[in-house]
Amino acid sequence: MRTGGRRPGPYDYRGQVYVPYSDVVPVSPADGGVAVVMPITLDQVKQQARVETDAEDDLIDLHLQAAVDVVEQQTGYWLGQRAVDAYLPCLDYNESVYLPGGRVRSVTEVAYRDEDGVEQTWESDNYELQAFPTYSSVLVVDGTALFPPSYLHGEDRRAVRIRYVAGHASAGDMPVGLRQAALMVAAELYIEREAHRTQPGVIAVANPAAQNLMRAHKIHWPV
């Protein structure tokens, strides 16, 4: 898989560009216009862990947030809806830019830096969103006006910015398997707060059932 001579990533293969997670920056809820939605609730985690008091709610909530992060990191699938900015050095004709995070709900804006370094918004007629169940891409429409030539050969890692919304707006829309995995991981993080050994020299840190649920939903880049 080559890098197209532009820079190490985004990786490009036969006109398909894959934006690395390292080039994706979260947008604040106020700027992105989306609300943060968690796949599981504190009460659900407490029920799973058989906790009947409120004394450690703050601690359990931290485990809940960590569990969601674990699921998203291991699957590449964002559960709660969020807005992000994806950066890349340029766009080409008939080039599909695959965006991380699962299915993209909308592309809010595509912008680029002009010769003076000032960001300009690109007309939405120049690109289209191709949304699929587990991954999505932005396709540059053939025959549209390209960015200034300097960006086709430049070294600016952030010459182009794509703002998009991915994930789910409600817990009910999220894959039930990933919600269950997050619930199991959160409860186990709380119950097994300290490292424990199942046999000499072996520390058990993973829930096999949760791992199987996450593995079934892991996103693999198309080739």
N, C-alpha and C positions, 0 to 999 in steps of 0.2 A: 504494500500500500504506500503510495508516494505522498509527498507533501505539496506537490505542485510548484515547488521552487519559491513559495511565498514566505513561509516561516514554519517552524515545527507546530503544526496544528493551526487552523482546523484541518483535519485529514481529508484528503480529497481522492476520490477513486471513480473514474469514468463519469465525471461530471456530477458526482455526489460529494458534497462537503458535510463533514460531521463536526459540529461545534463541540469541543471538549467542555466538560463541566467547569474546568478552570477558567473558561472564558465567559461564564454566565454569572451575572451579578443580580442578587435579589433587589427588587424595587420596594420601597416602603409602601405599606397598605394605603396610605393617604395619596401617594403619587400614582400607585397602580390602580386604585379604584376597586380593589378586591378585599374581602374580609377573610381573616384567618379562620379556617375551619379544621377542627381536630377530628380524626376518625373515631376516636373512643373518648369516653368521659371518665372523670375521676371516680364516679360512683361505679362504673363498670369495672374499673381496675380493682377497686376495693372489694367488689363482689367476687371477682376472679381470685383475689388473694385472701378472701374470707376475713376481711378487716371490718370490724363493727364499730370502731370509734373514729373520732375526727382528730385525734391527737397528732397524727402524722400526715395530715392531708398535704401539707406543703412538700414533704419528702416524696410522697407518692406521686404528686403532680410532676415533680422533677423526673421521676422514673418514667412517667407517661410520655413526657416530651422526648426523653432519651430513646424510648422504644420506637416512637414514630420516626426519629432520625435514623435509627438502626435499620428499620424496614426500608426507608427511602434510599439509604446508602447502598444496601445490599441488592436492591431490585432496580435502582435507577428510575423508579416510578414515583412521581410526586402524588401524594394523597390529597392534601388540602390544596385548594385553589391558590395560586400565587402569580404575581407579575414579575417578570425578570427581563433583564437586558442581556442579549447575547451579542458578543463582539467578534468581528472578523475583519481581515484587511481589505477585502473587495468582494464583488459579485460579478459573475460572468453570465453571458447568454445561456439559456437552457440549462442552468445549473440549479440543482436541488440542494438546499441547505437544510440538513436534518437537525432538528432542535431537541435538546435533552429534556427529560422530565415526563415522558409519556405523551398522551394525546393533548394537542394544543387546542384551546378553545377559540382563540382569536389572536390575530396579529394587530397590535395597536398602532405600531409605527415602525417604519424603516427610515433611518436617517444616515447621513454621511457627512464627513468634513470636507468643505470645499478647499480651494487653493489657499485661502487665508486662514484655514483652521477653524472656520465657523461652521457649526453643524446646520445642515439643511435637511428638511423633510423630503423624502422621495415620494412621488405620486403613487398612490395605491394601485393605479392601473398597470404599473410596471411589474407587479408581482402578484402571485396568488398563493393561498394557503391550501396545502394538500394534507388533510387530516385523516389519520388512520387510527384504529383502536388503541395501539400501544406506542406509536410514534408518528410524528408529523414533520412536514418539510415546507419550506418556502421556495417556490419555483419562480425564477426570473423569466418573465414572458419573452419569447423570441420577438425581436424587432423593436424592443423598447430602447430608450436612450440609456446608455451605460453611464457609470460615474465618470468623472474626468479621468483621462488616461494616466495621470500621476498615481492614481490609486490602484491601477492594475499592476504596477511594478514597485510600489512604495513599500516602506518598512513599518508603516504605522499599524500596530496591532489592533487599534480601535478605530480604524477609518470608517467602518460601517457598524451601525448599531441596529439590532432588531429587538423591539420590545414586544413581548407576547405574554399571553395568559395561558397557563397550563394547570392541570389538576382538576379537582371537583369542588363544586360550590356547596355541597352538602354531604354529610356522612353517608346517607343512604345511597348516593351515587357511586361511592367508592367500592372497589372489589371486596367482597365479603371475606375472601381468604386473607387479604392483607390487613383488614381490620382485625380479624381474629389473631393474626400473627402479632400485630402490635399489642393487642390485649395480653397475649400469653407472655411476650417479652417483658412488658411493663410489670406484670405480676411477679414474674421470676426475678427481675431486677430488685424488686422490693423484698421478696421473701429471702433470696440469696444475696443479701447485701454485702456479705464478705465471701471471699474466694473459698470454695470448699473442694475437698479432694475425694474422689470416688475410689482411688487407689493410690498407692505411693508414687509420687512424682507426676501425677496427672491431676490437673485442675479442670473441673467441669464448668464451662462458661456458656455453652450454647444449648438451646432447647431444640432437640431434633425435630419435633413436630412443627415448631414455628419455622425452622429452617426449610422444611419441605414446602410449607405454604408459601414462603417467600420465593423459593426456587421456581415454583410453578408460574410466578408472575414476573420473573426477572426479564428485563428488556435487553434484547440483543440487537445491535445495529444491523439494519438490512445491508446486504451486499449484492 
